[in-house]
Amino acid sequence: MSLSSGLAQSAPDPPATQPGRRGRRKGASLLAAHGEPMVWLTGGALAIALAMIVGLLLIILVEGAATFWPVGVVRFTTLDGQVYMGEVARDETYRPGDEVFDALEEEFKEKATASVAAEGGRAHRTLVRTGNFELSNSHFQWIQGFLVRQSDRPRWAVVVERLSDGRFYGFPDSFLVDDQSVADSPAHTWAMFQRHHEEVRRRWKTRRSLETHAIGRINSLLEEARLEVRQAELRHGADSSAAASARRRMEEVQAQADRDFTGIRRRIREINDENNRYQLVLSTADGQQTALALAEVVRAYPANQLSTFQRLGVYASRWAEFLLDDPRAGNSEGGVFPAIFGTVVMTLVMTVAVVPFGVLAALYLREYAKAGLVVSAVRIAINNLAGVPSIVFGVFGLGFFCYIMGHYIDAGPSAPWQPRSWFVLLGGLTVAAAAALIVSLLAGRAPASGRRLLGALAVGLWLACLALTVLALAKTPFFEGFFVARLPDPTYGKGGLLWASLTLALLTLPVVIVATEEALSAVPRSMREGSYACGASKWQTIWRIVLPRAMPGIMTGMILAIARGAGEVAPLMLVGAVNVAPKLPLDSEPPFLHPERSFMHLGFHVFDLGFQSPNSEAAKPMVFTTALLLILIIALLNIMAVWIRSRLRRRFMSSQF
């Protein structure tokens, strides 16, 4: 008998199992092996997350897109004879308390109580945008359903959007030219309004251009002349010839400015006199008459007579105003063009600032630095930096960029050293730099046993040079600032576009570093080795082989940085964003780009509308519209970056990211 047959005969039989039990174990093992419960769990979690994201976007899209659609005007007559007219904002059903009925007169209380009791203790009410703030001191009014006697849609109810005081609702009563009535019926009055309004608005835009651009240029020339005088007095003394020459130059500029101001004021007065000739007289729902100057009317339309095509015209006109005009009425009406401009410019400046530094840092960590305690500490710091709350970056930006760097740029060092002490410091810096250079050269030629010690010494000397350089700049007696003549009004010593962009660049720096490192590590090592085998140096390999193939991954990091930085609000509240910016950071005045100016931002605009607006109900729809616009701008910037990334991918198909 062979050994194998003996072992086969001596092997014990497997224990018998019941068929049903065996089948259950097999089925259970197959279910666990396939992981079907985890498949359903993870898939369900993904579906819920997608549903939440899509639902949020749909809410913003529906609410934001419907903000500018014109609706009809409804007139409500209550039991006590009050008449309210306006646009319905929303309806709701609620359970009124006793205080609601206690506020009613006795003759209406019984009927209201019976009406609510018939509905099971619940009541219906409507929020109506009644406007006419100068008459009613309110923009919205709740209308209780159990107090409504009648509601209708008057044919000649007109919605008037004005430059101030919100909307006005009334009926066309007459049209005045030079205080004389030239129309006394609704149809004729409306025809006269349509005839003259466009021309009046054209003159008003001319006047605004004169007030903002023409007068603004003259004021800029006067400010430059004043600063020249101030600068000359600070540098050469008030009695110097340079100061006297600057004062004569200022007198010439002032004389020319007075002549220009006279001509501009005359032109503005002529426009105002011509526009003030035309007035639209409206009667409110309760019979009060109000005369509105046509120059103050942005648009008006008979809401209950509009066809679908005419509603589309009003809708498009409101969108055009929203995208291209300045805000008005406490930011609750008008446009958001300055906020769009500020958001895009700040995002681009932030991207230009963060991408080079992030890529260089990732290149050093991945390609040059050796694993050790310092590199590990740096990586931990980067990961921790990504988890720091954004408001902390805002505080840092305010303290470092505005108060330290900005003050240094404006007025120079706060406590400069004496020239002799500063030159001693400069001599020490020169000696330290020479020593660091010599030690670095020796470290490159030293044997392996002493290279580490010399390398550590060289690093210490270079760090000392860096510290001495910073100290020399901070204490130099030969720099008095670039904008000392503007003080005490700071130029860079306050929030502005530049400091906001740099603050958000620090905020998004970990995102770029991590994404770039992953992209660099994804480049196959064989490509590096092939480059080295062809005689290329390390930098040539990085520049010509590694970076081009890692560029799609670097673009991914830039896309993530854009998406996060463009939507941040908390840091911007401290370092430059404002609710109203008088000037754009980019204009036609030299030097054209003004990074020191404050700016408007769509995210901050949403915060201002939602929490700071005096007319919260009117601002609520604008919150959704502005949020929708912010999402679209971020999506557009990301689409541009994705398009560039896809072109790079097609160029280097061998790399997988």
Disulfide bonds with the S-S distance in Angstrom:
none
